[in-house]
Amino acid sequence: MSQSISSWIKAKPSFKKLAHWMLIPTNEHRPRLWVKWFVNPFIHKRGRGSIIRNRTRIDVVPFNDFHLGHHATIEDFCTINNGVGDIHIGNNTIIGVSNVLIGPLTIGDNVMVAQNVIISGLNHNFEDVSLPPLLQHFNAKNIVICDDVWIGANVVITAGVTIGKHSIIGAGSVVTKDVLPFCVYVGNPAKMVKKYNFEIKVWESV
């Protein structure tokens, strides 16, 4: 029933615009308070023992998913926005102070994300020079951060990137391409500098 109502609204541009306005104020990218208080808690899932600090912007809308795993933590001054894509954060994962997470984004279990990290699956188009990028369409590509990853401070991770299991991203790096598992990447753009050798059980420079 709810699916048929949703499909009907999407098929009617005027009703779709009205429904969007009722959920999100004009020229803002966060839900209205009544949505945050009375709708989102019944739609979005939070695992047992999870923590979202009080001084964090959880700008999540009900028409996209937001899931926080068991014993996961989102520290103060973060911004979490699922307006253009789902956000899934795994168990025992720590999102450090002042991070910005924009979906679509999937973060695995036991991930550490340090301070001032930007992870955004959103890109604004700029090809039409007759319009400012602000007024052009956007595109969104899912970011996947696998289990056991450590992301250093001030890292930027761009749309469409996958970071393999148990890899480390050095502080200040800009990740524009996929990261292999069990590797260390640093720099702008980030490049592999170490890889774990399972035969002799050491991290080797490359």
TAFEN-V821903 format. One record per run of one state. SS is the DSSP state (@ for helix, = for strand, . for the rest). FROM is the first residue (numbers start at 1). TO is the last residue. If there is no record, write none. Layout:
SS,FROM,TO
SS,FROM,TO
This chain:
.,1,1
@,2,11
.,12,12
@,13,23
=,24,24
.,25,30
=,31,31
.,32,32
@,33,38
.,39,39
@,40,43
.,44,44
=,45,46
.,47,50
=,51,52
.,53,56
=,57,59
.,60,65
=,66,68
.,69,72
=,73,74
.,75,78
=,79,81
.,82,86
=,87,89
.,90,93
=,94,95
.,96,99
=,100,102
.,103,104
=,105,107
.,108,111
=,112,113
.,114,117
=,118,120
.,121,121
=,122,124
.,125,132
@,133,135
.,136,137
=,138,140
.,141,142
=,143,145
.,146,149
=,150,151
.,152,155
=,156,157
.,158,161
=,162,163
.,164,167
=,168,169
.,170,173
=,174,175
.,176,178
=,179,179
.,180,182
=,183,186
.,187,187
=,188,188
.,189,190
=,191,197
.,198,201
=,202,205
.,206,206
